[in-house]
Amino acid sequence: MKIFFDLFPVVLFFAAYQWGGIYWATAVAICASILQIIVLLSLKKRVEPAAWIGLVVIVIFGGLTLWTKTHPIGGINPTVFIRWKPTVLYWIFAAILFFGPLVLGKNPMRALLGKELHLPDTLWGKINLAWALFFSFLGAINLYVAFHYPEAVWVKFKLFGLMALMIIFIVIQGILLAKHINQNNDQQ
């Protein structure tokens, strides 16, 4: 259920794009992200740091998209900002994963999943690195599609392509971790 809630702004972005174009989609995504946080806060649920980061990024980059549509900046297509938004978000996540262990002295993936998974320290390091590299890749592939294909293709890729890549990565990681998870269940 949580994954559907997390995808709420992206799905609404796609639907709004089909109905009214990129500017409507951008406005809807901003509103949906704000609403998502409001709902969590009103239900007294914890708002994950990733959700706060996502909100800030969509408000800034979506806001710049909408603002520059009515206040043009010489020669800059206003949609450049919204097309950069997924890359910026993924690269922020990658930076947190790359530099978190150095700056904070903690493994971010272990902090996130350590209650559910009991794994050796070396494996946590590999998981953290794998996710950091994966988010770096997602950011790069988003830029490629955003600036080498028509806008409509990018919008579809943003929902379906990036989600498919995420699901494939999670399944592969689950398969690779299964033996460690089974070993931990046997020891308990």
Disulfide bonds with the S-S distance in Angstrom:
none
